[in-house]
Amino acid sequence: MNRYSQILSGLTAAVLLAGGGYWLGRQGGDAAPVAEPGARKVLYYRNPMGLPDTSKTPKKDPMGMDYIPVYEGEQTAAGDGKGKIVFYRNPMGLPDTSPTPKQDSMGMDYIPVYEHELTGPNFVRISPEKLQRLGVKTVPASLQEVGAAVRAVGRIEFDERATATIAPRYEGWVERLAANAVGDRVQRGQVLFEAYSPDIYAAQQEYRLALAGEQQLAQASEDARQGAARLGASSLLRLKQWEVPAGEIRRLQQGGEPRRTVAFHSPVNGVIVEKTILQGARFMPGDALLRIADLSRVWLQLDIAEQDLAQARVGKDVSVTLDAYPGEVFTGKVDFVYPTLDAETRTAKVRVVLPNPGNRLKPGLYAQALLAGGAQGKALSVPDSALIDSGRRQLVLVSLGEGRFEAREVKTGARGNGRIAILEGLGEGEAVAVTANFLIDAESNLKAAVNSLGSAPQPATKAASAAAPAAAAHAGDHGGGH
């Protein structure tokens, strides 16, 4: 019995000692480690899969993997393959950067962009001395009014729809000229001149005889009456086709005698603007003898620049000023936008209709026009000098600081007031180069960057691709050491 008691007591003591040791070990394992002197400070914890997600405290990803601590000095250490941080970019890929660490509206940390990542085909770096010598200036993208009023110049012309030309359809001679000079005002129906034409005189006599024959053959056979009627109809048709006044034809139908001369009347109210005939002169069919224009309304033909055509819409109000009448403003409306563009001047013709009481607006006068701007409101925009149009893409040079520029593709909108709206590709406050753009192009061979921009990797891909050459370089250094 004593032997059994001793064995039982020994087993109990062993169990107690083992349990106590396990309990002490667990306590020691859960206890916070004591910071050793000179220990590095943890700045944050990054995603173990390389995703753009960080945390200020230890955590696990959805697969249970611990986030990796990033210690102070690692983000700028030259030996870690990353190098110097130039700026921080938006974690969602939006066009927004920051020179210092920050978080977006959802609490996500901005992603650092390292110096070696800015050596791709769409990045340029120029020394401060060259920047100063080139005179490079930058302006931040901002919300401003775009699509302001458009200014253009043009010339007053006749309203072609209110212009008439006197061109007889037969040969004749001017016997009495009433419209003696260019500039004479005439009224609708006023006699302009009287002309003698053997053809007209003969046609009148023939028609008069045909009418008399129809009356004399009223009791004759059917064939005789139809023949007289056909002769009268053909004579009347010739008189109408030669534009003999209807009053002359009625006079013949009522028994009047043929007249030797035919009077030409003005078809419109207006002013004689062209005159090619003289008293006693002979004219031929189709000769333009007189041109009469109604100046109560005139046209203003404007030359609108290609980039301002969106503002030239039919019905838009136009304010017009002329050097001939200082201080006065005439108003009209856009009536027509011509369908073609001048390939040399890159302008299109726009027609404005202007009322002209008192005929003060004289054809040939030069005028300045102001087309009211559209109600587009404020938009993110940059000066139009910041845009580089390669033909296939539209780019701006975004300043990244310390002489670095990124050639970034943008989508543009309305233009006006010296600015151009940016719809995509740029964030508010980002600085763009507005002067010496093409000098930067020449200095840095930016054309190659423009041509390869379509295949340029995204920021995250660039970081990964940049890591490979860095790793290769480290490997080469390591091999050289051996």
Contacts in CASP RR format, 6 or more apart in sequence:
PFRMAT RR
TARGET T0000
AUTHOR 0000-0000-0000
METHOD contacts of the structure
MODEL  1
MNRYSQILSGLTAAVLLAGGGYWLGRQGGDAAPVAEPGARKVLYYRNPMG
LPDTSKTPKKDPMGMDYIPVYEGEQTAAGDGKGKIVFYRNPMGLPDTSPT
PKQDSMGMDYIPVYEHELTGPNFVRISPEKLQRLGVKTVPASLQEVGAAV
RAVGRIEFDERATATIAPRYEGWVERLAANAVGDRVQRGQVLFEAYSPDI
YAAQQEYRLALAGEQQLAQASEDARQGAARLGASSLLRLKQWEVPAGEIR
RLQQGGEPRRTVAFHSPVNGVIVEKTILQGARFMPGDALLRIADLSRVWL
QLDIAEQDLAQARVGKDVSVTLDAYPGEVFTGKVDFVYPTLDAETRTAKV
RVVLPNPGNRLKPGLYAQALLAGGAQGKALSVPDSALIDSGRRQLVLVSL
GEGRFEAREVKTGARGNGRIAILEGLGEGEAVAVTANFLIDAESNLKAAV
NSLGSAPQPATKAASAAAPAAAAHAGDHGGGH
40 71 0 8 1.000
40 72 0 8 1.000
40 73 0 8 1.000
41 71 0 8 1.000
41 72 0 8 1.000
42 69 0 8 1.000
42 70 0 8 1.000
42 71 0 8 1.000
42 72 0 8 1.000
43 70 0 8 1.000
43 71 0 8 1.000
43 72 0 8 1.000
43 73 0 8 1.000
43 74 0 8 1.000
43 75 0 8 1.000
44 54 0 8 1.000
44 55 0 8 1.000
44 56 0 8 1.000
44 69 0 8 1.000
44 70 0 8 1.000
44 109 0 8 1.000
45 54 0 8 1.000
45 55 0 8 1.000
45 56 0 8 1.000
45 57 0 8 1.000
45 58 0 8 1.000
45 59 0 8 1.000
45 67 0 8 1.000
45 68 0 8 1.000
45 69 0 8 1.000
45 70 0 8 1.000
46 53 0 8 1.000
46 54 0 8 1.000
46 67 0 8 1.000
46 68 0 8 1.000
46 70 0 8 1.000
47 53 0 8 1.000
47 54 0 8 1.000
47 61 0 8 1.000
47 67 0 8 1.000
47 68 0 8 1.000
48 61 0 8 1.000
48 65 0 8 1.000
48 66 0 8 1.000
48 67 0 8 1.000
48 68 0 8 1.000
49 61 0 8 1.000
49 65 0 8 1.000
52 91 0 8 1.000
52 108 0 8 1.000
52 109 0 8 1.000
52 111 0 8 1.000
52 460 0 8 1.000
53 91 0 8 1.000
53 108 0 8 1.000
53 109 0 8 1.000
54 67 0 8 1.000
54 70 0 8 1.000
54 109 0 8 1.000
55 67 0 8 1.000
58 66 0 8 1.000
58 67 0 8 1.000
58 69 0 8 1.000
59 66 0 8 1.000
59 67 0 8 1.000
60 66 0 8 1.000
60 67 0 8 1.000
61 67 0 8 1.000
74 80 0 8 1.000
74 82 0 8 1.000
75 82 0 8 1.000
75 85 0 8 1.000
75 112 0 8 1.000
76 82 0 8 1.000
76 83 0 8 1.000
76 84 0 8 1.000
76 85 0 8 1.000
77 83 0 8 1.000
79 474 0 8 1.000
81 116 0 8 1.000
81 467 0 8 1.000
81 470 0 8 1.000
81 471 0 8 1.000
81 474 0 8 1.000
82 114 0 8 1.000
82 116 0 8 1.000
83 114 0 8 1.000
83 115 0 8 1.000
83 116 0 8 1.000
84 114 0 8 1.000
84 115 0 8 1.000
85 112 0 8 1.000
85 113 0 8 1.000
85 114 0 8 1.000
85 115 0 8 1.000
86 113 0 8 1.000
86 114 0 8 1.000
86 115 0 8 1.000
86 117 0 8 1.000
86 118 0 8 1.000
86 400 0 8 1.000
86 401 0 8 1.000
86 402 0 8 1.000
86 404 0 8 1.000
87 97 0 8 1.000
87 98 0 8 1.000
87 99 0 8 1.000
87 112 0 8 1.000
87 113 0 8 1.000
87 400 0 8 1.000
87 401 0 8 1.000
88 97 0 8 1.000
88 98 0 8 1.000
88 99 0 8 1.000
88 100 0 8 1.000
88 101 0 8 1.000
88 102 0 8 1.000
88 110 0 8 1.000
88 111 0 8 1.000
88 112 0 8 1.000
88 113 0 8 1.000
89 96 0 8 1.000
89 97 0 8 1.000
89 110 0 8 1.000
89 111 0 8 1.000
89 113 0 8 1.000
89 459 0 8 1.000
90 96 0 8 1.000
90 97 0 8 1.000
90 104 0 8 1.000
90 110 0 8 1.000
90 111 0 8 1.000
91 104 0 8 1.000
91 108 0 8 1.000
91 109 0 8 1.000
91 110 0 8 1.000
91 111 0 8 1.000
92 104 0 8 1.000
92 108 0 8 1.000
93 459 0 8 1.000
94 427 0 8 1.000
95 408 0 8 1.000
95 425 0 8 1.000
95 426 0 8 1.000
95 427 0 8 1.000
95 430 0 8 1.000
96 427 0 8 1.000
96 430 0 8 1.000
97 110 0 8 1.000
97 113 0 8 1.000
97 400 0 8 1.000
97 430 0 8 1.000
98 110 0 8 1.000
101 109 0 8 1.000
101 110 0 8 1.000
101 112 0 8 1.000
102 109 0 8 1.000
102 110 0 8 1.000
103 109 0 8 1.000
103 110 0 8 1.000
104 110 0 8 1.000
111 459 0 8 1.000
113 459 0 8 1.000
113 463 0 8 1.000
114 463 0 8 1.000
114 466 0 8 1.000
116 466 0 8 1.000
116 470 0 8 1.000
117 459 0 8 1.000
117 462 0 8 1.000
117 463 0 8 1.000
117 466 0 8 1.000
118 125 0 8 1.000
118 400 0 8 1.000
118 404 0 8 1.000
118 406 0 8 1.000
119 466 0 8 1.000
120 449 0 8 1.000
120 456 0 8 1.000
120 462 0 8 1.000
121 448 0 8 1.000
121 449 0 8 1.000
121 452 0 8 1.000
121 453 0 8 1.000
121 456 0 8 1.000
122 406 0 8 1.000
122 407 0 8 1.000
122 408 0 8 1.000
122 449 0 8 1.000
122 452 0 8 1.000
122 453 0 8 1.000
122 456 0 8 1.000
123 400 0 8 1.000
123 404 0 8 1.000
123 405 0 8 1.000
123 406 0 8 1.000
123 407 0 8 1.000
123 449 0 8 1.000
124 397 0 8 1.000
124 404 0 8 1.000
124 405 0 8 1.000
124 406 0 8 1.000
124 407 0 8 1.000
124 440 0 8 1.000
124 444 0 8 1.000
124 446 0 8 1.000
124 449 0 8 1.000
125 402 0 8 1.000
125 403 0 8 1.000
125 404 0 8 1.000
125 405 0 8 1.000
125 444 0 8 1.000
126 134 0 8 1.000
126 136 0 8 1.000
126 403 0 8 1.000
126 405 0 8 1.000
126 440 0 8 1.000
126 443 0 8 1.000
126 444 0 8 1.000
127 403 0 8 1.000
128 403 0 8 1.000
130 443 0 8 1.000
131 403 0 8 1.000
134 436 0 8 1.000
134 439 0 8 1.000
134 440 0 8 1.000
134 443 0 8 1.000
135 435 0 8 1.000
135 436 0 8 1.000
135 439 0 8 1.000
136 433 0 8 1.000
136 435 0 8 1.000
136 436 0 8 1.000
136 439 0 8 1.000
136 440 0 8 1.000
137 433 0 8 1.000
137 434 0 8 1.000
137 435 0 8 1.000
137 436 0 8 1.000
138 399 0 8 1.000
138 431 0 8 1.000
138 432 0 8 1.000
138 433 0 8 1.000
138 434 0 8 1.000
139 382 0 8 1.000
139 383 0 8 1.000
139 386 0 8 1.000
139 431 0 8 1.000
139 432 0 8 1.000
139 434 0 8 1.000
140 428 0 8 1.000
140 429 0 8 1.000
140 430 0 8 1.000
140 431 0 8 1.000
140 432 0 8 1.000
141 380 0 8 1.000
141 381 0 8 1.000
141 382 0 8 1.000
141 422 0 8 1.000
141 426 0 8 1.000
141 427 0 8 1.000
141 428 0 8 1.000
141 429 0 8 1.000
141 430 0 8 1.000
141 431 0 8 1.000
141 432 0 8 1.000
142 380 0 8 1.000
142 381 0 8 1.000
142 428 0 8 1.000
142 429 0 8 1.000
143 378 0 8 1.000
143 379 0 8 1.000
143 380 0 8 1.000
143 381 0 8 1.000
143 428 0 8 1.000
144 378 0 8 1.000
144 379 0 8 1.000
144 381 0 8 1.000
144 417 0 8 1.000
144 419 0 8 1.000
145 376 0 8 1.000
145 377 0 8 1.000
145 378 0 8 1.000
145 417 0 8 1.000
146 376 0 8 1.000
146 377 0 8 1.000
146 378 0 8 1.000
146 379 0 8 1.000
146 381 0 8 1.000
146 413 0 8 1.000
146 414 0 8 1.000
146 415 0 8 1.000
146 416 0 8 1.000
146 417 0 8 1.000
146 419 0 8 1.000
146 420 0 8 1.000
146 421 0 8 1.000
147 311 0 8 1.000
147 373 0 8 1.000
147 374 0 8 1.000
147 376 0 8 1.000
147 414 0 8 1.000
147 415 0 8 1.000
147 416 0 8 1.000
147 417 0 8 1.000
148 373 0 8 1.000
148 416 0 8 1.000
148 417 0 8 1.000
149 311 0 8 1.000
149 370 0 8 1.000
149 371 0 8 1.000
149 372 0 8 1.000
149 373 0 8 1.000
150 304 0 8 1.000
150 305 0 8 1.000
150 308 0 8 1.000
150 311 0 8 1.000
150 312 0 8 1.000
150 370 0 8 1.000
150 371 0 8 1.000
150 373 0 8 1.000
150 416 0 8 1.000
151 368 0 8 1.000
151 369 0 8 1.000
151 370 0 8 1.000
151 371 0 8 1.000
152 302 0 8 1.000
152 303 0 8 1.000
152 304 0 8 1.000
152 305 0 8 1.000
152 308 0 8 1.000
152 350 0 8 1.000
152 368 0 8 1.000
152 369 0 8 1.000
152 371 0 8 1.000
153 302 0 8 1.000
153 303 0 8 1.000
153 366 0 8 1.000
153 367 0 8 1.000
153 368 0 8 1.000
153 369 0 8 1.000
154 300 0 8 1.000
154 301 0 8 1.000
154 302 0 8 1.000
154 303 0 8 1.000
154 366 0 8 1.000
154 367 0 8 1.000
154 368 0 8 1.000
154 369 0 8 1.000
155 300 0 8 1.000
155 301 0 8 1.000
155 364 0 8 1.000
155 365 0 8 1.000
155 366 0 8 1.000
155 367 0 8 1.000
156 298 0 8 1.000
156 299 0 8 1.000
156 300 0 8 1.000
156 322 0 8 1.000
156 354 0 8 1.000
156 361 0 8 1.000
156 362 0 8 1.000
156 363 0 8 1.000
156 364 0 8 1.000
156 365 0 8 1.000
156 366 0 8 1.000
156 367 0 8 1.000
157 298 0 8 1.000
157 299 0 8 1.000
157 300 0 8 1.000
157 301 0 8 1.000
157 363 0 8 1.000
157 364 0 8 1.000
158 273 0 8 1.000
158 293 0 8 1.000
158 295 0 8 1.000
158 298 0 8 1.000
158 299 0 8 1.000
158 363 0 8 1.000
159 293 0 8 1.000
159 294 0 8 1.000
159 297 0 8 1.000
159 298 0 8 1.000
159 299 0 8 1.000
159 353 0 8 1.000
160 299 0 8 1.000
162 268 0 8 1.000
162 293 0 8 1.000
162 294 0 8 1.000
162 296 0 8 1.000
162 297 0 8 1.000
163 268 0 8 1.000
163 273 0 8 1.000
163 291 0 8 1.000
163 292 0 8 1.000
163 293 0 8 1.000
163 294 0 8 1.000
164 266 0 8 1.000
164 267 0 8 1.000
164 268 0 8 1.000
164 291 0 8 1.000
164 292 0 8 1.000
164 293 0 8 1.000
165 288 0 8 1.000
165 290 0 8 1.000
165 291 0 8 1.000
165 292 0 8 1.000
166 192 0 8 1.000
166 264 0 8 1.000
166 288 0 8 1.000
166 289 0 8 1.000
166 290 0 8 1.000
166 291 0 8 1.000
166 292 0 8 1.000
167 286 0 8 1.000
167 287 0 8 1.000
167 288 0 8 1.000
167 289 0 8 1.000
168 195 0 8 1.000
168 197 0 8 1.000
168 242 0 8 1.000
168 243 0 8 1.000
168 264 0 8 1.000
168 283 0 8 1.000
168 285 0 8 1.000
168 286 0 8 1.000
168 287 0 8 1.000
168 289 0 8 1.000
169 241 0 8 1.000
169 242 0 8 1.000
169 243 0 8 1.000
169 285 0 8 1.000
169 286 0 8 1.000
170 197 0 8 1.000
170 199 0 8 1.000
170 200 0 8 1.000
170 242 0 8 1.000
170 285 0 8 1.000
171 197 0 8 1.000
171 198 0 8 1.000
171 199 0 8 1.000
171 282 0 8 1.000
171 283 0 8 1.000
171 284 0 8 1.000
171 285 0 8 1.000
172 195 0 8 1.000
172 196 0 8 1.000
172 197 0 8 1.000
172 198 0 8 1.000
172 282 0 8 1.000
172 283 0 8 1.000
173 195 0 8 1.000
173 196 0 8 1.000
173 197 0 8 1.000
173 280 0 8 1.000
173 281 0 8 1.000
173 282 0 8 1.000
173 283 0 8 1.000
174 193 0 8 1.000
174 194 0 8 1.000
174 195 0 8 1.000
174 277 0 8 1.000
174 278 0 8 1.000
174 279 0 8 1.000
174 280 0 8 1.000
174 281 0 8 1.000
174 282 0 8 1.000
174 283 0 8 1.000
175 193 0 8 1.000
175 194 0 8 1.000
175 195 0 8 1.000
175 196 0 8 1.000
175 261 0 8 1.000
175 280 0 8 1.000
176 193 0 8 1.000
176 194 0 8 1.000
176 261 0 8 1.000
176 279 0 8 1.000
177 193 0 8 1.000
177 277 0 8 1.000
177 278 0 8 1.000
177 279 0 8 1.000
177 280 0 8 1.000
178 190 0 8 1.000
178 191 0 8 1.000
178 192 0 8 1.000
178 193 0 8 1.000
179 186 0 8 1.000
179 192 0 8 1.000
179 193 0 8 1.000
179 272 0 8 1.000
179 275 0 8 1.000
179 290 0 8 1.000
181 272 0 8 1.000
181 275 0 8 1.000
182 272 0 8 1.000
182 273 0 8 1.000
182 274 0 8 1.000
182 275 0 8 1.000
183 271 0 8 1.000
183 272 0 8 1.000
183 273 0 8 1.000
184 271 0 8 1.000
184 272 0 8 1.000
185 270 0 8 1.000
185 271 0 8 1.000
185 272 0 8 1.000
186 192 0 8 1.000
186 266 0 8 1.000
186 269 0 8 1.000
186 270 0 8 1.000
186 271 0 8 1.000
186 272 0 8 1.000
186 292 0 8 1.000
187 266 0 8 1.000
187 269 0 8 1.000
187 270 0 8 1.000
188 266 0 8 1.000
188 267 0 8 1.000
188 268 0 8 1.000
188 269 0 8 1.000
189 265 0 8 1.000
189 266 0 8 1.000
189 267 0 8 1.000
190 265 0 8 1.000
190 266 0 8 1.000
191 263 0 8 1.000
191 264 0 8 1.000
191 265 0 8 1.000
192 264 0 8 1.000
192 265 0 8 1.000
192 266 0 8 1.000
192 290 0 8 1.000
193 263 0 8 1.000
193 264 0 8 1.000
193 277 0 8 1.000
193 289 0 8 1.000
194 261 0 8 1.000
194 262 0 8 1.000
194 263 0 8 1.000
194 264 0 8 1.000
195 261 0 8 1.000
195 262 0 8 1.000
195 264 0 8 1.000
195 283 0 8 1.000
196 260 0 8 1.000
196 261 0 8 1.000
196 262 0 8 1.000
197 262 0 8 1.000
199 242 0 8 1.000
200 239 0 8 1.000
200 242 0 8 1.000
200 244 0 8 1.000
200 262 0 8 1.000
201 258 0 8 1.000
201 259 0 8 1.000
201 260 0 8 1.000
203 235 0 8 1.000
203 238 0 8 1.000
203 239 0 8 1.000
203 242 0 8 1.000
203 244 0 8 1.000
204 239 0 8 1.000
204 244 0 8 1.000
204 248 0 8 1.000
204 252 0 8 1.000
204 258 0 8 1.000
204 259 0 8 1.000
205 258 0 8 1.000
206 231 0 8 1.000
206 232 0 8 1.000
206 235 0 8 1.000
207 232 0 8 1.000
207 235 0 8 1.000
207 236 0 8 1.000
207 239 0 8 1.000
207 249 0 8 1.000
207 252 0 8 1.000
208 252 0 8 1.000
208 255 0 8 1.000
208 256 0 8 1.000
208 257 0 8 1.000
208 258 0 8 1.000
210 228 0 8 1.000
210 231 0 8 1.000
210 232 0 8 1.000
210 235 0 8 1.000
211 232 0 8 1.000
211 252 0 8 1.000
211 253 0 8 1.000
211 255 0 8 1.000
213 228 0 8 1.000
214 225 0 8 1.000
214 228 0 8 1.000
214 229 0 8 1.000
214 232 0 8 1.000
217 224 0 8 1.000
217 225 0 8 1.000
217 228 0 8 1.000
218 225 0 8 1.000
236 249 0 8 1.000
239 248 0 8 1.000
239 249 0 8 1.000
240 249 0 8 1.000
244 262 0 8 1.000
245 262 0 8 1.000
245 263 0 8 1.000
245 265 0 8 1.000
248 259 0 8 1.000
248 262 0 8 1.000
252 258 0 8 1.000
266 292 0 8 1.000
267 292 0 8 1.000
268 292 0 8 1.000
268 294 0 8 1.000
269 294 0 8 1.000
269 296 0 8 1.000
270 292 0 8 1.000
270 293 0 8 1.000
270 294 0 8 1.000
270 295 0 8 1.000
271 292 0 8 1.000
271 293 0 8 1.000
271 295 0 8 1.000
271 359 0 8 1.000
272 290 0 8 1.000
272 291 0 8 1.000
272 292 0 8 1.000
273 291 0 8 1.000
273 292 0 8 1.000
273 293 0 8 1.000
273 363 0 8 1.000
274 288 0 8 1.000
274 290 0 8 1.000
274 291 0 8 1.000
275 289 0 8 1.000
275 290 0 8 1.000
275 291 0 8 1.000
276 287 0 8 1.000
276 288 0 8 1.000
276 289 0 8 1.000
276 290 0 8 1.000
277 283 0 8 1.000
277 289 0 8 1.000
277 290 0 8 1.000
283 289 0 8 1.000
293 363 0 8 1.000
295 356 0 8 1.000
295 359 0 8 1.000
295 361 0 8 1.000
295 363 0 8 1.000
296 355 0 8 1.000
296 356 0 8 1.000
296 357 0 8 1.000
296 359 0 8 1.000
297 353 0 8 1.000
297 354 0 8 1.000
297 355 0 8 1.000
297 356 0 8 1.000
298 353 0 8 1.000
298 354 0 8 1.000
298 356 0 8 1.000
298 361 0 8 1.000
298 363 0 8 1.000
299 335 0 8 1.000
299 351 0 8 1.000
299 352 0 8 1.000
299 353 0 8 1.000
299 354 0 8 1.000
300 318 0 8 1.000
300 320 0 8 1.000
300 332 0 8 1.000
300 351 0 8 1.000
300 352 0 8 1.000
300 353 0 8 1.000
300 354 0 8 1.000
300 367 0 8 1.000
300 369 0 8 1.000
301 349 0 8 1.000
301 350 0 8 1.000
301 351 0 8 1.000
301 352 0 8 1.000
302 312 0 8 1.000
302 349 0 8 1.000
302 350 0 8 1.000
302 351 0 8 1.000
302 352 0 8 1.000
302 369 0 8 1.000
303 342 0 8 1.000
303 345 0 8 1.000
303 347 0 8 1.000
303 348 0 8 1.000
303 349 0 8 1.000
303 350 0 8 1.000
304 311 0 8 1.000
304 312 0 8 1.000
304 347 0 8 1.000
304 348 0 8 1.000
304 349 0 8 1.000
304 350 0 8 1.000
304 371 0 8 1.000
305 346 0 8 1.000
305 347 0 8 1.000
306 341 0 8 1.000
306 346 0 8 1.000
306 347 0 8 1.000
306 348 0 8 1.000
307 415 0 8 1.000
307 416 0 8 1.000
308 371 0 8 1.000
308 415 0 8 1.000
308 416 0 8 1.000
309 337 0 8 1.000
309 348 0 8 1.000
310 414 0 8 1.000
311 371 0 8 1.000
311 373 0 8 1.000
311 374 0 8 1.000
312 334 0 8 1.000
312 337 0 8 1.000
312 348 0 8 1.000
312 350 0 8 1.000
312 371 0 8 1.000
313 334 0 8 1.000
313 337 0 8 1.000
314 334 0 8 1.000
314 335 0 8 1.000
314 336 0 8 1.000
314 337 0 8 1.000
315 333 0 8 1.000
315 334 0 8 1.000
315 335 0 8 1.000
316 333 0 8 1.000
316 334 0 8 1.000
316 371 0 8 1.000
316 372 0 8 1.000
317 331 0 8 1.000
317 332 0 8 1.000
317 333 0 8 1.000
317 371 0 8 1.000
317 372 0 8 1.000
318 331 0 8 1.000
318 332 0 8 1.000
318 333 0 8 1.000
318 334 0 8 1.000
318 352 0 8 1.000
318 369 0 8 1.000
318 370 0 8 1.000
318 371 0 8 1.000
318 372 0 8 1.000
319 329 0 8 1.000
319 330 0 8 1.000
319 331 0 8 1.000
319 369 0 8 1.000
319 370 0 8 1.000
319 372 0 8 1.000
320 329 0 8 1.000
320 330 0 8 1.000
320 331 0 8 1.000
320 332 0 8 1.000
320 352 0 8 1.000
320 354 0 8 1.000
320 367 0 8 1.000
320 368 0 8 1.000
320 369 0 8 1.000
320 370 0 8 1.000
321 327 0 8 1.000
321 328 0 8 1.000
321 329 0 8 1.000
321 330 0 8 1.000
321 367 0 8 1.000
321 368 0 8 1.000
321 370 0 8 1.000
322 328 0 8 1.000
322 330 0 8 1.000
322 361 0 8 1.000
322 365 0 8 1.000
322 366 0 8 1.000
322 367 0 8 1.000
322 368 0 8 1.000
323 366 0 8 1.000
324 362 0 8 1.000
324 365 0 8 1.000
325 360 0 8 1.000
330 354 0 8 1.000
330 361 0 8 1.000
331 354 0 8 1.000
332 352 0 8 1.000
332 353 0 8 1.000
332 354 0 8 1.000
332 355 0 8 1.000
333 352 0 8 1.000
333 353 0 8 1.000
334 350 0 8 1.000
334 351 0 8 1.000
334 352 0 8 1.000
334 371 0 8 1.000
335 351 0 8 1.000
335 352 0 8 1.000
335 353 0 8 1.000
336 350 0 8 1.000
336 351 0 8 1.000
337 348 0 8 1.000
337 349 0 8 1.000
337 350 0 8 1.000
337 351 0 8 1.000
338 348 0 8 1.000
338 349 0 8 1.000
338 350 0 8 1.000
338 351 0 8 1.000
340 348 0 8 1.000
340 349 0 8 1.000
341 347 0 8 1.000
341 348 0 8 1.000
342 348 0 8 1.000
352 369 0 8 1.000
354 361 0 8 1.000
376 414 0 8 1.000
376 421 0 8 1.000
379 413 0 8 1.000
379 414 0 8 1.000
379 421 0 8 1.000
379 422 0 8 1.000
380 421 0 8 1.000
380 422 0 8 1.000
380 426 0 8 1.000
380 427 0 8 1.000
380 428 0 8 1.000
381 419 0 8 1.000
381 420 0 8 1.000
381 421 0 8 1.000
381 422 0 8 1.000
382 396 0 8 1.000
382 419 0 8 1.000
382 420 0 8 1.000
382 422 0 8 1.000
382 426 0 8 1.000
382 432 0 8 1.000
382 434 0 8 1.000
383 418 0 8 1.000
383 419 0 8 1.000
383 420 0 8 1.000
383 434 0 8 1.000
384 415 0 8 1.000
384 416 0 8 1.000
384 418 0 8 1.000
384 419 0 8 1.000
384 420 0 8 1.000
385 434 0 8 1.000
385 435 0 8 1.000
385 437 0 8 1.000
386 396 0 8 1.000
386 397 0 8 1.000
386 420 0 8 1.000
386 432 0 8 1.000
386 433 0 8 1.000
386 434 0 8 1.000
386 437 0 8 1.000
387 394 0 8 1.000
387 395 0 8 1.000
387 396 0 8 1.000
387 410 0 8 1.000
387 412 0 8 1.000
387 420 0 8 1.000
388 394 0 8 1.000
388 395 0 8 1.000
388 396 0 8 1.000
388 397 0 8 1.000
388 407 0 8 1.000
388 437 0 8 1.000
388 438 0 8 1.000
388 441 0 8 1.000
388 450 0 8 1.000
389 395 0 8 1.000
390 450 0 8 1.000
393 409 0 8 1.000
393 450 0 8 1.000
393 453 0 8 1.000
393 454 0 8 1.000
394 409 0 8 1.000
394 410 0 8 1.000
394 411 0 8 1.000
394 412 0 8 1.000
395 407 0 8 1.000
395 408 0 8 1.000
395 409 0 8 1.000
395 410 0 8 1.000
395 450 0 8 1.000
395 453 0 8 1.000
396 407 0 8 1.000
396 408 0 8 1.000
396 410 0 8 1.000
396 422 0 8 1.000
396 426 0 8 1.000
396 432 0 8 1.000
396 433 0 8 1.000
397 405 0 8 1.000
397 406 0 8 1.000
397 407 0 8 1.000
397 408 0 8 1.000
397 432 0 8 1.000
397 433 0 8 1.000
397 437 0 8 1.000
397 440 0 8 1.000
398 405 0 8 1.000
398 406 0 8 1.000
398 408 0 8 1.000
398 426 0 8 1.000
398 430 0 8 1.000
398 431 0 8 1.000
398 432 0 8 1.000
399 405 0 8 1.000
399 430 0 8 1.000
399 431 0 8 1.000
399 432 0 8 1.000
399 433 0 8 1.000
400 406 0 8 1.000
405 433 0 8 1.000
405 440 0 8 1.000
405 444 0 8 1.000
407 446 0 8 1.000
407 449 0 8 1.000
407 450 0 8 1.000
407 453 0 8 1.000
408 425 0 8 1.000
408 426 0 8 1.000
409 425 0 8 1.000
409 453 0 8 1.000
409 454 0 8 1.000
410 422 0 8 1.000
410 423 0 8 1.000
410 424 0 8 1.000
410 425 0 8 1.000
410 426 0 8 1.000
411 422 0 8 1.000
411 423 0 8 1.000
411 424 0 8 1.000
411 425 0 8 1.000
412 420 0 8 1.000
412 421 0 8 1.000
412 422 0 8 1.000
412 423 0 8 1.000
413 420 0 8 1.000
413 421 0 8 1.000
413 422 0 8 1.000
413 423 0 8 1.000
414 420 0 8 1.000
414 421 0 8 1.000
415 421 0 8 1.000
426 432 0 8 1.000
433 440 0 8 1.000
440 446 0 8 1.000
441 447 0 8 1.000
456 462 0 8 1.000
457 465 0 8 1.000
END
